[in-house]
Amino acid sequence: MAGEVYQAQVIRNFFETITGPDRNLTRIYMCVVSLAKLRMESPEKLSFLVDQLKKSKQKRELSIDILDYVADAALDLDMHTVQTAFGVTEIHEASGDFGSISLDSL
């Protein structure tokens, strides 16, 4: 469970970096390499990702292979574990709380 929590946080930081005003390639590099190490990727996969990051720096445009890798990693995560880690409650749990409120108590 802890590994998935860390992966979710790294993925969140990655997407915040690429969509934010400061698109720092060093931060993107750190996120991708950290995610690959957390997922225990093979050395070949890690070298491919690093190569794509170098090409992204040269072209000044993020490689689609990097985006695909991070998106696939996000899809592989267990959603319940990630939601629990970030304190998200299920809809049916929240609706039960609202259903128990009486109009007389307001």
N, C-alpha and C positions, 0 to 999 in steps of 0.2 A: 504494500500500500504506500509506503513512504516513497519508493521510487517513482510511482505514478504521480504523487503529489509534487515532487520536485520537477518531473517532466512537465506537468501542467503549468507550473510557475515559469519555467524556462520558455515554454511555448507562448505563454501570455506576454512575457517580456519581449520576445521576438516580434510578435504582432504589434505590440505597443511601439516598438522601435521603428518598424517599417512604415507604420501609419502616422507616427508623430512628426512633429516639426523638425526634430534633430535625427536624421537617418544616418546614424553613426555606423560605419561599416565595421569598426572594431567591436561594437556591441553585438552586431548581427553575427559576426564571426564567433564571438564568445558563446552566444546562444546556440548556434548550430553545433559547435564542437562539444559544448556541455551536453546537449541533447543526445548527440551520437554516443558520447561516453556513458551517459545514464542508460541508454538503450543497449549498451555493450555491442556496438556495431563492430564488424570485422575491420581490420586495418585497411583492407582494400576499399571498403565503403567510406571510411574516414578520409583516406587520401583522395578519393573522388570528390567528396564534399569540399575539402580544402582546395582542391584544384578549381572547383566551380566558384568558390569564394574569391580566389585569385583572379579568375577571368572576370568576375563581377566587378572587381576593383579596377581592372584595366578598362573595361567597357563602360564603367560608371553606371551600371544597370544590374539589378539583382537577377541572378540566373533563375530561370523557371524550375530547374532541377532542385534548387534550394527550397523554393516555395512548395514544390511537390513533396519533398522530404518532410518538411515541418507539418504540412497539412495531413500527410499520411500518419505521422506520429500522433497528431491530435486525434485522428479517427481511431487509432488503436487503443487509446486510453479508456479505461472503465469509467463511464460517466458518473456512476454513483459515488465512486471513490473520490473523484475530482470535485463533485458537488459537495460532498461531506467536508473535504479539505478546505473549501472556500466558504463554508457555512451556508450553502444554499439548501433550503428546505424544499421538499416535494410539494407540488401543488395541492394534493389531497390533504396533506398535513396542515397547510396554511388555511385551506378552506374550512377545515374542522375547527380551527381557532375562531374564525369569523362566524361560523354557524352557531357557536356557543354563546355569542354575545346577544343579550336580550335588549330589545328596544327600551324596555323600562329602566335599564341601568344607565342609559345615556342621558 
